[in-house]
Amino acid sequence: MADWNYIIKRNRQYIKSKDKVKSQVEKNKLEQIGLTENLQTLFKPILKSQEDIKKKLEATPKQQIQELPQIEYPIEVGEIIIRTLDDIKHYFSNPDPTLPKTIKPTTDQDGLILNVRL
């Protein structure tokens, strides 16, 4: 009989310690929930400002890249065919650094415009 009394006594001690552990775990969970609530209250302004920034970025319309206007009909200058403004820039730009970079319009005696490189 003494063995049974010892077993029952140990079982009660086990149940008490198990209940203590459960209550401690529940207390820890409640503390963590309280901490997370406190953290949420701390970070609410930051999260709100991030949401505001996202809304502003979404609200601003994206600027569309303007395509270069096409010339209605191709212009033929000798062997060069000009279709777009890029063609004009490509063929008439001055890639050689030793050559002058500007073209000055001048007029002759009859009032015709001449392009003279400076």
Residue pairs with C-beta under 8 A, 6 or more apart in sequence:
68 84
68 85
68 86
69 84
69 85
70 83
70 84
71 82
71 83
71 84
71 85
74 81
74 82
74 83
75 81
75 82
76 82
80 87
80 91
81 87
82 88
82 91
94 100
94 101
99 117
100 117
100 118
102 117
102 118
103 115
103 116
103 117
103 118
104 115
104 116
104 117
104 118
105 113
105 114
105 115
105 116
106 113
106 114
106 115
106 116
107 113
107 114
108 114
